[in-house]
Amino acid sequence: ISILIATPGRLLDHLKHTSSFLYKNLRWLIFDEAD
């Protein structure tokens, strides 16, 4: 993954429950939380 755009809650869900979710080579992380 080079660029990841996610809401904080969805990212946390993936970090906890998706074993194949690899962020070792992540270069950019963009949080988007709509109100």
mmCIF file of the N, C-alpha and C atoms, coordinates in Angstrom:
data_MODEL
# 
_entry.id   MODEL 
# 
loop_
_atom_site.group_PDB 
_atom_site.id 
_atom_site.type_symbol 
_atom_site.label_atom_id 
_atom_site.label_alt_id 
_atom_site.label_comp_id 
_atom_site.label_asym_id 
_atom_site.label_entity_id 
_atom_site.label_seq_id 
_atom_site.pdbx_PDB_ins_code 
_atom_site.Cartn_x 
_atom_site.Cartn_y 
_atom_site.Cartn_z 
_atom_site.occupancy 
_atom_site.B_iso_or_equiv 
_atom_site.pdbx_formal_charge 
_atom_site.auth_seq_id 
_atom_site.auth_comp_id 
_atom_site.auth_asym_id 
_atom_site.auth_atom_id 
_atom_site.pdbx_PDB_model_num 
ATOM 1   N N  . ILE A 1 1  ? 0.858   -1.180  0.000  1.00 0.00 ? 1  ILE A N  1 
ATOM 2   C CA . ILE A 1 1  ? 0.000   0.000   0.000  1.00 0.00 ? 1  ILE A CA 1 
ATOM 3   C C  . ILE A 1 1  ? 0.896   1.232   0.000  1.00 0.00 ? 1  ILE A C  1 
ATOM 4   N N  . SER A 1 2  ? 0.676   2.118   -0.932 1.00 0.00 ? 2  SER A N  1 
ATOM 5   C CA . SER A 1 2  ? 1.429   3.374   -0.966 1.00 0.00 ? 2  SER A CA 1 
ATOM 6   C C  . SER A 1 2  ? 0.670   4.494   -0.273 1.00 0.00 ? 2  SER A C  1 
ATOM 7   N N  . ILE A 1 3  ? -0.648  4.558   -0.531 1.00 0.00 ? 3  ILE A N  1 
ATOM 8   C CA . ILE A 1 3  ? -1.486  5.602   0.048  1.00 0.00 ? 3  ILE A CA 1 
ATOM 9   C C  . ILE A 1 3  ? -2.718  4.944   0.650  1.00 0.00 ? 3  ILE A C  1 
ATOM 10  N N  . LEU A 1 4  ? -3.049  5.314   1.887  1.00 0.00 ? 4  LEU A N  1 
ATOM 11  C CA . LEU A 1 4  ? -4.235  4.788   2.547  1.00 0.00 ? 4  LEU A CA 1 
ATOM 12  C C  . LEU A 1 4  ? -5.087  5.951   3.006  1.00 0.00 ? 4  LEU A C  1 
ATOM 13  N N  . ILE A 1 5  ? -6.354  5.952   2.609  1.00 0.00 ? 5  ILE A N  1 
ATOM 14  C CA . ILE A 1 5  ? -7.312  6.961   3.043  1.00 0.00 ? 5  ILE A CA 1 
ATOM 15  C C  . ILE A 1 5  ? -8.411  6.222   3.786  1.00 0.00 ? 5  ILE A C  1 
ATOM 16  N N  . ALA A 1 6  ? -8.639  6.602   5.044  1.00 0.00 ? 6  ALA A N  1 
ATOM 17  C CA . ALA A 1 6  ? -9.620  5.879   5.848  1.00 0.00 ? 6  ALA A CA 1 
ATOM 18  C C  . ALA A 1 6  ? -10.131 6.749   6.984  1.00 0.00 ? 6  ALA A C  1 
ATOM 19  N N  . THR A 1 7  ? -11.311 6.392   7.480  1.00 0.00 ? 7  THR A N  1 
ATOM 20  C CA . THR A 1 7  ? -11.777 7.005   8.713  1.00 0.00 ? 7  THR A CA 1 
ATOM 21  C C  . THR A 1 7  ? -11.036 6.316   9.857  1.00 0.00 ? 7  THR A C  1 
ATOM 22  N N  . PRO A 1 8  ? -10.818 7.004   10.956 1.00 0.00 ? 8  PRO A N  1 
ATOM 23  C CA . PRO A 1 8  ? -10.083 6.391   12.070 1.00 0.00 ? 8  PRO A CA 1 
ATOM 24  C C  . PRO A 1 8  ? -10.713 5.087   12.563 1.00 0.00 ? 8  PRO A C  1 
ATOM 25  N N  . GLY A 1 9  ? -12.030 5.034   12.657 1.00 0.00 ? 9  GLY A N  1 
ATOM 26  C CA . GLY A 1 9  ? -12.696 3.827   13.127 1.00 0.00 ? 9  GLY A CA 1 
ATOM 27  C C  . GLY A 1 9  ? -12.518 2.648   12.196 1.00 0.00 ? 9  GLY A C  1 
ATOM 28  N N  . ARG A 1 10 ? -12.616 2.890   10.916 1.00 0.00 ? 10 ARG A N  1 
ATOM 29  C CA . ARG A 1 10 ? -12.458 1.803   9.937  1.00 0.00 ? 10 ARG A CA 1 
ATOM 30  C C  . ARG A 1 10 ? -11.018 1.310   9.899  1.00 0.00 ? 10 ARG A C  1 
ATOM 31  N N  . LEU A 1 11 ? -10.058 2.213   10.003 1.00 0.00 ? 11 LEU A N  1 
ATOM 32  C CA . LEU A 1 11 ? -8.656  1.812   10.040 1.00 0.00 ? 11 LEU A CA 1 
ATOM 33  C C  . LEU A 1 11 ? -8.385  0.951   11.270 1.00 0.00 ? 11 LEU A C  1 
ATOM 34  N N  . LEU A 1 12 ? -8.895  1.360   12.422 1.00 0.00 ? 12 LEU A N  1 
ATOM 35  C CA . LEU A 1 12 ? -8.714  0.586   13.645 1.00 0.00 ? 12 LEU A CA 1 
ATOM 36  C C  . LEU A 1 12 ? -9.322  -0.802  13.509 1.00 0.00 ? 12 LEU A C  1 
ATOM 37  N N  . ASP A 1 13 ? -10.481 -0.890  12.880 1.00 0.00 ? 13 ASP A N  1 
ATOM 38  C CA . ASP A 1 13 ? -11.128 -2.180  12.646 1.00 0.00 ? 13 ASP A CA 1 
ATOM 39  C C  . ASP A 1 13 ? -10.235 -3.093  11.807 1.00 0.00 ? 13 ASP A C  1 
ATOM 40  N N  . HIS A 1 14 ? -9.651  -2.556  10.749 1.00 0.00 ? 14 HIS A N  1 
ATOM 41  C CA . HIS A 1 14 ? -8.754  -3.354  9.900  1.00 0.00 ? 14 HIS A CA 1 
ATOM 42  C C  . HIS A 1 14 ? -7.494  -3.780  10.657 1.00 0.00 ? 14 HIS A C  1 
ATOM 43  N N  . LEU A 1 15 ? -6.931  -2.884  11.450 1.00 0.00 ? 15 LEU A N  1 
ATOM 44  C CA . LEU A 1 15 ? -5.724  -3.221  12.203 1.00 0.00 ? 15 LEU A CA 1 
ATOM 45  C C  . LEU A 1 15 ? -5.984  -4.350  13.199 1.00 0.00 ? 15 LEU A C  1 
ATOM 46  N N  . LYS A 1 16 ? -7.184  -4.390  13.762 1.00 0.00 ? 16 LYS A N  1 
ATOM 47  C CA . LYS A 1 16 ? -7.522  -5.411  14.760 1.00 0.00 ? 16 LYS A CA 1 
ATOM 48  C C  . LYS A 1 16 ? -7.960  -6.735  14.143 1.00 0.00 ? 16 LYS A C  1 
ATOM 49  N N  . HIS A 1 17 ? -8.668  -6.691  13.001 1.00 0.00 ? 17 HIS A N  1 
ATOM 50  C CA . HIS A 1 17 ? -9.350  -7.886  12.512 1.00 0.00 ? 17 HIS A CA 1 
ATOM 51  C C  . HIS A 1 17 ? -8.914  -8.410  11.146 1.00 0.00 ? 17 HIS A C  1 
ATOM 52  N N  . THR A 1 18 ? -8.052  -7.724  10.431 1.00 0.00 ? 18 THR A N  1 
ATOM 53  C CA . THR A 1 18 ? -7.645  -8.173  9.103  1.00 0.00 ? 18 THR A CA 1 
ATOM 54  C C  . THR A 1 18 ? -6.167  -8.553  9.133  1.00 0.00 ? 18 THR A C  1 
ATOM 55  N N  . SER A 1 19 ? -5.913  -9.855  9.209  1.00 0.00 ? 19 SER A N  1 
ATOM 56  C CA . SER A 1 19 ? -4.524  -10.308 9.331  1.00 0.00 ? 19 SER A CA 1 
ATOM 57  C C  . SER A 1 19 ? -3.709  -10.045 8.065  1.00 0.00 ? 19 SER A C  1 
ATOM 58  N N  . SER A 1 20 ? -4.358  -9.964  6.919  1.00 0.00 ? 20 SER A N  1 
ATOM 59  C CA . SER A 1 20 ? -3.634  -9.726  5.666  1.00 0.00 ? 20 SER A CA 1 
ATOM 60  C C  . SER A 1 20 ? -3.406  -8.235  5.395  1.00 0.00 ? 20 SER A C  1 
ATOM 61  N N  . PHE A 1 21 ? -3.871  -7.382  6.296  1.00 0.00 ? 21 PHE A N  1 
ATOM 62  C CA . PHE A 1 21 ? -3.706  -5.940  6.140  1.00 0.00 ? 21 PHE A CA 1 
ATOM 63  C C  . PHE A 1 21 ? -2.274  -5.569  6.512  1.00 0.00 ? 21 PHE A C  1 
ATOM 64  N N  . LEU A 1 22 ? -1.446  -5.315  5.500  1.00 0.00 ? 22 LEU A N  1 
ATOM 65  C CA . LEU A 1 22 ? -0.035  -5.006  5.720  1.00 0.00 ? 22 LEU A CA 1 
ATOM 66  C C  . LEU A 1 22 ? 0.224   -3.526  5.446  1.00 0.00 ? 22 LEU A C  1 
ATOM 67  N N  . TYR A 1 23 ? 0.822   -2.860  6.383  1.00 0.00 ? 23 TYR A N  1 
ATOM 68  C CA . TYR A 1 23 ? 1.117   -1.436  6.225  1.00 0.00 ? 23 TYR A CA 1 
ATOM 69  C C  . TYR A 1 23 ? 2.611   -1.150  6.354  1.00 0.00 ? 23 TYR A C  1 
ATOM 70  N N  . LYS A 1 24 ? 3.417   -2.181  6.169  1.00 0.00 ? 24 LYS A N  1 
ATOM 71  C CA . LYS A 1 24 ? 4.870   -2.057  6.303  1.00 0.00 ? 24 LYS A CA 1 
ATOM 72  C C  . LYS A 1 24 ? 5.451   -1.020  5.338  1.00 0.00 ? 24 LYS A C  1 
ATOM 73  N N  . ASN A 1 25 ? 4.968   -0.996  4.105  1.00 0.00 ? 25 ASN A N  1 
ATOM 74  C CA . ASN A 1 25 ? 5.500   -0.088  3.088  1.00 0.00 ? 25 ASN A CA 1 
ATOM 75  C C  . ASN A 1 25 ? 4.626   1.142   2.871  1.00 0.00 ? 25 ASN A C  1 
ATOM 76  N N  . LEU A 1 26 ? 3.757   1.434   3.823  1.00 0.00 ? 26 LEU A N  1 
ATOM 77  C CA . LEU A 1 26 ? 2.860   2.577   3.709  1.00 0.00 ? 26 LEU A CA 1 
ATOM 78  C C  . LEU A 1 26 ? 3.661   3.873   3.696  1.00 0.00 ? 26 LEU A C  1 
ATOM 79  N N  . ARG A 1 27 ? 3.387   4.711   2.700  1.00 0.00 ? 27 ARG A N  1 
ATOM 80  C CA . ARG A 1 27 ? 4.122   5.977   2.583  1.00 0.00 ? 27 ARG A CA 1 
ATOM 81  C C  . ARG A 1 27 ? 3.276   7.153   3.051  1.00 0.00 ? 27 ARG A C  1 
ATOM 82  N N  . TRP A 1 28 ? 1.969   7.103   2.807  1.00 0.00 ? 28 TRP A N  1 
ATOM 83  C CA . TRP A 1 28 ? 1.059   8.187   3.174  1.00 0.00 ? 28 TRP A CA 1 
ATOM 84  C C  . TRP A 1 28 ? -0.148  7.610   3.887  1.00 0.00 ? 28 TRP A C  1 
ATOM 85  N N  . LEU A 1 29 ? -0.564  8.263   4.960  1.00 0.00 ? 29 LEU A N  1 
ATOM 86  C CA . LEU A 1 29 ? -1.776  7.892   5.682  1.00 0.00 ? 29 LEU A CA 1 
ATOM 87  C C  . LEU A 1 29 ? -2.628  9.139   5.817  1.00 0.00 ? 29 LEU A C  1 
ATOM 88  N N  . ILE A 1 30 ? -3.839  9.077   5.272  1.00 0.00 ? 30 ILE A N  1 
ATOM 89  C CA . ILE A 1 30 ? -4.740  10.222  5.290  1.00 0.00 ? 30 ILE A CA 1 
ATOM 90  C C  . ILE A 1 30 ? -5.996  9.821   6.041  1.00 0.00 ? 30 ILE A C  1 
ATOM 91  N N  . PHE A 1 31 ? -6.296  10.535  7.134  1.00 0.00 ? 31 PHE A N  1 
ATOM 92  C CA . PHE A 1 31 ? -7.520  10.297  7.888  1.00 0.00 ? 31 PHE A CA 1 
ATOM 93  C C  . PHE A 1 31 ? -8.603  11.226  7.373  1.00 0.00 ? 31 PHE A C  1 
ATOM 94  N N  . ASP A 1 32 ? -9.793  10.688  7.203  1.00 0.00 ? 32 ASP A N  1 
ATOM 95  C CA . ASP A 1 32 ? -10.926 11.491  6.760  1.00 0.00 ? 32 ASP A CA 1 
ATOM 96  C C  . ASP A 1 32 ? -12.105 11.173  7.665  1.00 0.00 ? 32 ASP A C  1 
ATOM 97  N N  . GLU A 1 33 ? -12.507 12.131  8.469  1.00 0.00 ? 33 GLU A N  1 
ATOM 98  C CA . GLU A 1 33 ? -13.631 11.942  9.379  1.00 0.00 ? 33 GLU A CA 1 
ATOM 99  C C  . GLU A 1 33 ? -14.689 12.984  9.053  1.00 0.00 ? 33 GLU A C  1 
ATOM 100 N N  . ALA A 1 34 ? -15.745 12.547  8.401  1.00 0.00 ? 34 ALA A N  1 
ATOM 101 C CA . ALA A 1 34 ? -16.830 13.458  8.031  1.00 0.00 ? 34 ALA A CA 1 
ATOM 102 C C  . ALA A 1 34 ? -17.762 13.649  9.220  1.00 0.00 ? 34 ALA A C  1 
ATOM 103 N N  . ASP A 1 35 ? -18.191 14.855  9.422  1.00 0.00 ? 35 ASP A N  1 
ATOM 104 C CA . ASP A 1 35 ? -19.126 15.146  10.520 1.00 0.00 ? 35 ASP A CA 1 
ATOM 105 C C  . ASP A 1 35 ? -20.530 15.265  10.015 1.00 0.00 ? 35 ASP A C  1 
# 
